[in-house]
Amino acid sequence: MYLTNLKLNNFKTYAELDVDFCSNINCLVGNNGVGKTNLLDAIYYLSFCKSFFNPIDSQNIRQGADFFAVHGTYRFEQESVVVSCIEKRGQVKQMRWNKKPYKTFGEHIGKVPLVIISPQDQNIIMGGSEVRRRFVDGVISQTDKGYLEHLLQYQRALDQRNKLLKQFYEDRQWDESSIAIWDEQLVRHGQVLYDGRKAFLKEFLPLFSEYFSWITNSSEEAVLTYESKSEIPLAQQLMESRQNDKYALYTTVGPHKDDLEMAIGNLSIKKFGSQGQQKTFVLALKLAQFEYIYQRCGQKPILLLDDIFDKLDMLRVKQLVHLVGTDRFGQVFLTDTQPGRVENIFAEIPQVDHKIFEVTAGMLTLMENVEVDHV
């Protein structure tokens, strides 16, 4: 599966764009602020029904316009499919598969698998536990629609329970039976999340270790540990925490409080890891994410590499580009600020099929000076 053509209308900095891509590596080069990352975000929209960089859809509409439209033509083994995302001011966003609208966005998740590596990934290490849970849940949800549905139902029940706790505080009353209704929902869906995350890490850890060893030449040992109170039944946890929840005004226990402990050797990478170790750790996580999704769904995810040249030294960059250019990976999009740098890398690996586009404001031009499209 790969993206053969992308059409944009009024998406961020692009008034109009129509561009064809190759099935292997596509490089987007140009100065900062010209729209390289915006183009990657358009591709991300077609997989996840939302932006990777800005969660407010209306803010991704080009200034002065009333809508944006992103259309991607994908080649699968047996057919070509057009996936569309359309956002109009004041209306509900639409996702379409061959012009047929989805009833829910969840129906689309996993149909066009994708992995993105960007500078924001540093938050997986440095951010709060919710960022690491989002990473785990996002990977599983691309390969298990049942898990995604339980995740959404759990979040709805959690929101309702927290709303009820605040209402009890404001009304100066407490209703055990009302809380019990939502506890039942949290237990039902929460157990699936516990079990799913544990099963995921059992499969994911060997893949992560393999990539970490490849990047570091086996010089360090990386550790991933799932931190959870799942050994205690969730129903018991919720019952025992009711008094705490009553005063905290939110639900203090459950899978929404779980975390991933990340370490190199015996030392927390968040507290003691160098910047280089953290970059290496995150890169191994994301490459393992690619491998996990591929093994589970049988399709190679599209891989977006945003600004990787600022994340790695040139030796590692060359190794990475060479790796993702092999049959082990599928279609790749990468961005860089220096055209000569990617040209030099591909000069060393001429057997890798690739296209290099120069990106300027509203225009993509092939480096062979063939104009692809303009506004």
C-alpha positions in Angstrom: 0.0 0.0 0.0 1.3 3.4 -0.9 0.2 7.0 -1.7 0.3 7.7 -5.4 -1.3 11.1 -5.5 -2.2 13.9 -3.1 -4.5 16.8 -3.8 -4.9 19.7 -1.4 -7.3 22.6 -1.3 -7.0 25.5 1.2 -5.0 23.3 3.6 -2.8 25.4 5.9 -0.3 27.2 3.6 -1.5 25.4 0.4 -4.2 27.0 -1.7 -4.1 24.2 -4.2 -1.7 21.3 -4.9 -1.7 18.1 -7.0 1.4 16.0 -6.8 2.4 12.4 -7.6 4.8 10.4 -5.4 7.0 7.3 -5.9 6.4 4.1 -3.9 9.7 4.3 -2.0 11.3 7.4 -0.6 10.0 10.9 -1.2 12.1 13.8 0.1 10.7 17.3 0.8 13.5 19.9 1.0 13.3 23.6 1.6 13.7 26.4 4.1 11.9 26.4 7.4 8.3 27.6 7.2 7.7 26.8 3.5 5.2 24.0 4.2 7.2 20.7 4.3 5.7 19.7 7.6 2.2 20.9 6.6 2.3 18.4 3.7 3.2 15.6 6.1 0.3 16.6 8.3 -2.1 16.3 5.3 -0.9 12.8 4.8 -1.3 12.1 8.5 -4.9 13.4 8.3 -5.8 10.7 5.8 -4.7 8.0 8.2 -6.0 9.3 11.6 -8.8 11.7 10.6 -7.0 14.5 12.5 -3.8 16.6 12.6 -0.7 15.5 14.3 0.3 19.0 15.1 -2.9 21.1 15.6 -5.9 19.4 17.1 -8.3 22.2 16.2 -9.4 21.4 12.7 -10.7 24.8 11.8 -7.3 26.3 12.4 -5.9 24.1 9.6 -8.1 25.9 7.0 -6.1 28.3 4.9 -6.5 31.9 6.0 -9.4 33.5 4.2 -11.0 30.2 3.1 -14.1 28.5 4.3 -12.9 24.9 4.0 -10.0 22.6 3.4 -10.0 19.3 1.5 -7.3 16.6 1.5 -7.6 13.8 -1.1 -5.2 10.9 -1.3 -5.1 8.2 -3.9 -3.7 5.0 -2.5 -2.6 1.9 -4.4 -3.4 -1.4 -2.6 -2.6 -4.8 -4.0 -5.9 -5.2 -5.9 -7.3 -1.6 -6.2 -6.8 2.1 -6.0 -8.7 3.9 -3.3 -9.4 7.6 -2.8 -9.4 8.8 0.9 -10.8 12.2 1.6 -10.9 14.5 4.6 -13.1 17.6 4.3 -13.5 20.3 6.9 -15.9 23.2 6.5 -16.3 26.0 9.0 -19.3 25.5 11.2 -19.9 21.9 9.9 -18.9 18.4 11.0 -15.7 17.1 9.5 -16.1 14.3 7.0 -13.9 11.3 6.2 -14.7 9.5 2.9 -13.5 6.2 1.4 -14.1 6.3 -2.4 -16.5 9.2 -1.8 -18.5 7.2 0.7 -18.7 9.0 4.1 -17.9 7.1 7.3 -20.5 7.1 10.1 -17.7 7.3 12.7 -14.0 8.0 12.4 -13.2 4.8 14.3 -14.2 2.9 11.2 -11.3 4.3 9.2 -8.5 3.9 11.8 -6.1 1.2 10.7 -7.2 1.1 7.1 -4.2 3.3 6.0 -1.5 2.5 8.6 1.1 5.2 9.2 4.0 6.0 11.6 5.4 9.5 12.1 8.7 10.4 13.6 9.1 14.1 14.5 10.8 16.4 17.0 7.6 16.3 19.1 8.3 12.6 19.9 10.6 13.8 22.6 7.5 14.3 24.7 7.1 10.5 24.9 10.0 10.6 27.3 9.8 14.1 28.8 6.0 14.5 28.9 3.5 13.2 31.4 2.2 9.6 31.6 -0.7 10.5 29.4 1.7 11.0 26.4 3.1 7.5 26.9 -0.3 6.0 27.3 -1.4 7.7 24.1 1.6 6.2 22.3 0.7 2.7 23.4 -3.0 3.1 22.8 -2.4 4.6 19.4 -0.2 1.7 18.2 -2.7 -0.9 19.4 -5.7 0.9 18.0 -4.3 0.8 14.5 -4.3 -3.0 14.6 -7.2 -3.9 16.9 -10.5 -2.2 16.4 -12.0 -4.0 19.4 -9.4 -2.4 21.6 -10.1 1.1 20.1 -13.8 0.7 20.9 -13.2 -0.3 24.5 -10.8 2.6 24.8 -13.4 5.1 23.6 -16.1 3.6 25.8 -13.8 3.7 28.8 -13.0 7.3 28.2 -16.7 8.1 28.0 -17.5 6.3 31.2 -14.5 8.1 32.9 -15.7 11.5 31.8 -19.2 10.8 33.1 -17.9 9.5 36.5 -15.7 12.6 36.9 -18.6 14.9 35.9 -20.7 13.1 38.6 -18.0 13.6 41.3 -18.0 17.3 40.6 -21.8 17.5 40.6 -21.9 15.7 44.0 -19.5 18.3 45.4 -21.5 21.2 44.1 -24.8 19.7 45.3 -23.4 18.6 48.7 -24.7 15.0 48.3 -23.3 11.6 47.5 -25.1 8.8 45.6 -23.4 5.4 45.8 -25.7 3.8 43.2 -25.0 6.4 40.6 -21.2 6.0 41.0 -21.6 2.2 40.9 -23.2 2.4 37.4 -20.1 4.1 36.0 -17.7 1.9 38.1 -19.3 -1.1 36.3 -18.5 0.4 32.9 -15.0 1.3 33.9 -14.3 -2.3 35.1 -15.8 -3.8 31.9 -13.8 -1.7 29.5 -10.8 -1.1 31.7 -9.9 -4.8 32.0 -9.6 -5.0 28.2 -7.2 -2.1 28.2 -5.1 -3.7 30.9 -4.9 -7.0 29.1 -4.4 -5.4 25.7 -1.4 -3.3 26.9 0.3 -6.2 28.6 -0.1 -8.4 25.5 1.1 -5.5 23.3 4.3 -5.0 25.3 5.1 -8.7 25.3 5.2 -8.5 21.4 6.6 -5.0 21.2 9.6 -5.3 23.5 11.7 -7.7 21.4 11.1 -5.4 18.3 12.1 -2.3 20.3 15.2 -4.1 21.7 16.3 -5.1 18.2 16.1 -1.6 16.8 17.7 -0.1 19.8 20.6 -2.5 19.5 20.9 -1.7 15.8 21.1 2.1 16.4 23.6 1.8 19.3 25.6 -1.2 18.0 24.5 -3.1 21.1 26.5 -0.8 23.4 23.6 -0.2 25.8 20.5 -2.0 27.1 17.1 -0.3 27.0 14.3 -1.2 29.3 10.5 -0.8 29.0 8.3 -1.6 31.9 4.5 -1.3 32.2 3.6 0.3 35.5 0.1 -0.6 36.6 -2.0 -1.7 39.5 -3.7 -4.3 37.4 -2.7 -7.1 39.9 -5.5 -5.6 42.1 -9.0 -6.0 40.5 -10.2 -2.7 39.2 -13.5 -3.0 41.0 -11.6 -3.3 44.3 -9.4 -0.3 43.3 -12.5 1.9 42.5 -14.3 0.9 45.7 -11.2 1.6 47.9 -10.5 4.9 46.2 -14.0 6.4 46.5 -13.2 8.5 49.5 -10.1 9.9 47.7 -12.1 10.5 44.6 -14.8 12.3 46.5 -12.3 14.9 47.7 -10.1 15.0 44.5 -13.2 15.4 42.3 -11.9 13.0 39.7 -11.2 9.2 39.4 -7.7 8.6 40.9 -7.3 4.9 39.9 -7.6 2.9 36.7 -5.8 2.2 33.4 -5.9 6.0 32.7 -3.3 6.3 35.4 -0.9 3.7 34.0 2.6 4.5 32.7 5.6 3.2 30.9 8.9 3.3 32.8 11.7 3.9 30.3 15.3 3.3 31.3 18.8 2.5 30.0 20.3 0.0 32.3 19.1 0.8 35.7 18.7 4.6 35.2 15.6 6.4 34.1 16.1 7.9 30.7 13.8 10.8 31.6 15.9 11.8 34.6 19.4 10.7 33.7 19.5 10.1 29.9 21.6 12.4 27.7 19.9 14.1 24.7 21.5 11.6 22.4 20.3 8.6 24.4 16.8 10.1 24.4 16.8 10.6 20.7 18.0 7.1 20.1 15.4 5.7 22.5 12.5 7.5 20.7 13.7 6.4 17.3 13.8 2.8 18.4 10.3 3.1 19.7 9.0 4.5 16.5 10.7 1.9 14.3 9.4 -0.8 16.5 6.0 0.7 16.1 6.3 0.4 12.4 7.4 -3.3 12.7 4.6 -4.2 15.1 1.9 -2.7 12.9 3.3 -4.4 9.8 3.4 -7.8 11.6 -0.1 -7.4 12.9 -2.0 -6.1 9.9 0.2 -7.4 7.0 0.6 -3.9 5.5 3.7 -1.8 5.6 2.7 1.6 7.2 3.6 4.8 5.4 6.6 6.3 7.3 6.8 10.1 7.8 10.3 11.3 8.9 10.0 15.0 9.9 13.3 16.9 10.5 15.3 13.7 11.3 18.6 15.4 10.4 18.3 17.5 13.6 17.7 14.3 15.6 20.7 12.2 14.6 24.3 12.5 13.5 25.0 12.0 9.8 26.3 8.5 10.2 23.0 7.4 11.8 21.0 9.4 9.2 22.7 7.5 6.4 22.1 4.2 8.2 18.5 5.1 8.7 17.9 6.2 5.1 19.6 3.1 3.8 17.4 0.9 6.2 14.1 2.5 5.2 15.0 2.2 1.5 15.1 -1.6 1.8 12.3 -4.0 1.2 11.8 -4.2 4.9 10.0 -0.8 4.7 7.4 0.6 2.3 6.7 4.2 1.3 8.7 7.0 3.1 8.4 10.8 3.3 11.2 12.8 4.8 11.9 16.5 5.2 15.1 18.4 5.3 16.3 22.0 5.0 19.3 21.3 2.8 18.8 19.8 -0.7 22.5 18.9 -1.1 22.5 16.8 2.0 19.8 14.3 0.8 21.3 14.3 -2.7 24.7 13.2 -1.3 23.1 10.5 0.7 21.2 9.0 -2.3 24.4 9.3 -4.4 25.8 6.7 -2.0 22.8 4.4 -2.4 21.7 5.0 -6.0 19.7 1.7 -6.1 17.1 3.2 -3.8 14.1 4.5 -5.7 13.4 8.1 -4.7 12.1 11.5 -5.6 13.4 14.8 -4.3 11.0 17.8 -4.2 11.9 21.4 -3.5 9.2 23.0 -1.4 8.5 26.7 -1.6 5.4 28.6 -0.6 2.5 26.7 -2.3 4.7 24.8 -4.8 6.5 21.5 -5.2 9.2 21.2 -7.8 11.2 18.0 -8.7 14.9 18.6 -8.2 15.4 17.7 -11.9 13.7 21.1 -12.4 10.4 19.4 -13.5 7.6 21.5 -12.0 5.0 19.3 -10.3 2.4 21.8 -9.4 1.9 25.4 -8.5 -0.7 27.7 -7.0 
